[in-house]
Amino acid sequence: MKAKISSLGCFVPPRILTNDELSTIVDTNDTWIVERTGIRSRHIADANVATSDMAVRAAQEALRQRGIEASELDAIILCTVTPDMLFPSTACLVQEQLRATGAWGFDLSAACSGFVYGLTTAAHLVMAGSHRKVLVIGADTMSRIIDYTDRATCVLFGDGAGAFLIEPSEDGDLGYIGFLNEIDGSGANFLKMPAGGSRMPPSAETVANRLHFVKQEGQQVFKFAVRKMSDLCEKALEKYSLSASDVTLLIPHQANKRIISATAERLGLPESKVVINLDRYGNTTAATIPLATRDAVESGRLKKGDLVLYAAVGAGYTAGVNLWRWAY
Ligand code: UT7
């Protein structure tokens, strides 16, 4: 049995933070941010909004698009690195808010590769025949773990959520083709939130030293991402006897326009085959791929039968590629 993406929904908080506004908070400017990252603005959640709230909004939209009730869901996979709290899982909080009374679920922690790993997992649950409706949600409130005194990271991230419904595909030619996912823990130190876990529990000292915020060695991550994203895309295409010329759209994780352009160039894909929307959203971690997919669908760039190449690299390191033939 094959699995297909049958609907999607997204949510971004209404408040927009522009580069000019950021330049009043830290020593930065619009020119540097646009040239080095491609980002122009990002959405930021109000103080009373947490990851589960955005996840629920995205999920409700996906269910509405498909015309089904939350009670029909079999499972919820919630991809995030900014859960409402360490436990219970945000999947549980979302299940309760949605009243998804027939679903089990869990949080999936894979940072920027989270949504790709979630899609792989959901596809295999459906293909096994044991699940008929799996909701994959990517949701991150990055503004809660960003240090707005660190200009090297605070300009990069935004908040948002997106959800895909995965169901069995009646048409064998449409839906999930396959995956190539990897982790490489040798990169763990280059992008992390050091404190708050069992290694370094919260203390007055961890707070004073600003260790509950994202720490990144940007150039290390950049170099790894540029190499890994194109390598993995090439290997994944080869694994399924496809080539870059078969790809209708590359929908990559949105971290830096330069990473995306380098990947596209290495694969020989023209700009018309690459989705970039980080100018408006920044890096929303697990939400970038659904947000970019929604933009592609709404602008008419994605149609039934098209071959979609999803690719992501992130903290861990984590990296993943998924191939799907668009089904609606
Ligand atoms: O999604 C998770 C994975 N994460 C990523 O993919 C991020 C990967 N890394 C990157 O995208 C890039 O490394 C950054 C955008 C984070 C940084 O760009 P870069 O071209 O690697 O800059 P850099 O860190 O080498 O810094 C160059 C200069 C430095 O100044 P000096 O030492 O040359 O005087 C920085 O202090 O740019 C300075 N700089 C800034 N200047 C203005 C760093 N951040 C800023 C800023 N505004 N916001």
Boltz pocket constraint, residues with backbone or C-beta under 6 A from the ligand:
constraints:
  - pocket:
      binder: B
      contacts: [[A, 27], [A, 28], [A, 29], [A, 32], [A, 33], [A, 36], [A, 37], [A, 112], [A, 151], [A, 152], [A, 153], [A, 155], [A, 191], [A, 217], [A, 218], [A, 219], [A, 221], [A, 222], [A, 225], [A, 254], [A, 255], [A, 256], [A, 259], [A, 283], [A, 313], [A, 314], [A, 315]]
      max_distance: 6.0
